[in-house]
């Protein structure tokens, strides 16, 4: 602590002595009732023992209606965005915090039941409550109504969807008519005409590629509020990607193998995860001319993490560049070997998506030998034996 | 010689509609153009057509609605979706509703014809 801070603390301590809160005043309750976040406190059995005014406003339930009830008993039932119930599962943030004794790592976005029907989107944080002796005596849930922010993200998504339409329709016209001309469908071309049209065609292709990537970025950038995180069966998602990329690897006579533990599941955004892992596998294939590309996924019970690794025997990434490759628009400068095109947003998207799922990503690579990307994602495994 | 097979081109963009129709006629089909969803549905139900090239974002009635109604009346008619929508979810939705194939724009006219012939043959 700096000297300044020390002084400040001492001053505050003196002031506290001067201003005494009258005994019997319910200062804490007053404060809790004035904040705009919903707050409730439960006992260890998850029965509600405190419910503030903002909680009444956000959920429509008055304090006297909920005190003594279990949080999951129709009051404040949390679901994922698709409507799957989280109560009494590993995914219920309160259940998890009480089980592990740890506060939630990052606010979780879920939907909560409103008394009048319908659901509100809330951002939830949980802290277990301990006695001075350290015993677990309950939990505090703080939840914020973020419906308005979510609505804004939805507007943004609609904007990108219409932008996409407006940009791609003219491109489709250009590409299509050029195709017809070059195929001779509109009559024979002389050599110079063919050369010029080929140039236009190649440039149009580049433009189309850039626009595709930039639209992807717009779609995937978004804030947390644009994520649709639901209970997601992850193994089938990876299996699906493996199927489609096997065909692609086959075109290059690469061997593509995959080993995916069944039953992997997590709380995630299907489309974005699919895009992120698609980018990783796609890159592995793109930058590998011979040898193997493999995809492996397993569950680590100690850390409750899904571990996915994508390895290739491709051109690799020099150590000096390994940190930068996740930056937007970064492309590895590797004279003579990298002429693969692209704007350099692929790995940037991957990194963002993984981070938004509270996961992390590591890279091991040796130029000329290959690369291994390993992704760690908090998740769980669905057991069929009980 | 038998009459050429009729293909419905449901596409609101005039340039693309003409492009697809032109290519189909080159390949010996007869193209019938519709520039909105309502007209497309009417043609699909009333005319003797062999397949549809169907855009999704169209005025009055979108391609998904057209697909649903066509499927109810003509379960086996080959329908190729041709759309700028390239999300996995869009593709799944269309295929679940019974689309025979799905292509995204921009597209190669040659490939479109190839895949159209393929789904007509599979049928």
HADDOCK unambig.tbl for C-alpha pairs under 7 A between the chains (distance, minus, plus):
assign (segid A and resid 165 and name CA) (segid B and resid 84 and name CA) 6.04 0.50 0.50
assign (segid A and resid 168 and name CA) (segid B and resid 84 and name CA) 6.47 0.50 0.50
assign (segid A and resid 168 and name CA) (segid B and resid 105 and name CA) 6.70 0.50 0.50
assign (segid A and resid 168 and name CA) (segid B and resid 106 and name CA) 6.55 0.50 0.50
assign (segid A and resid 171 and name CA) (segid B and resid 106 and name CA) 6.22 0.50 0.50
assign (segid A and resid 172 and name CA) (segid B and resid 105 and name CA) 5.67 0.50 0.50
assign (segid A and resid 172 and name CA) (segid B and resid 106 and name CA) 3.94 0.50 0.50
assign (segid A and resid 172 and name CA) (segid B and resid 107 and name CA) 6.36 0.50 0.50
assign (segid A and resid 173 and name CA) (segid B and resid 15 and name CA) 6.27 0.50 0.50
assign (segid A and resid 173 and name CA) (segid B and resid 16 and name CA) 5.77 0.50 0.50
assign (segid A and resid 175 and name CA) (segid B and resid 106 and name CA) 6.73 0.50 0.50
assign (segid A and resid 176 and name CA) (segid B and resid 107 and name CA) 6.63 0.50 0.50
assign (segid A and resid 176 and name CA) (segid B and resid 108 and name CA) 5.87 0.50 0.50
assign (segid A and resid 176 and name CA) (segid B and resid 109 and name CA) 6.02 0.50 0.50
assign (segid A and resid 177 and name CA) (segid B and resid 19 and name CA) 6.76 0.50 0.50
assign (segid A and resid 179 and name CA) (segid B and resid 108 and name CA) 6.66 0.50 0.50
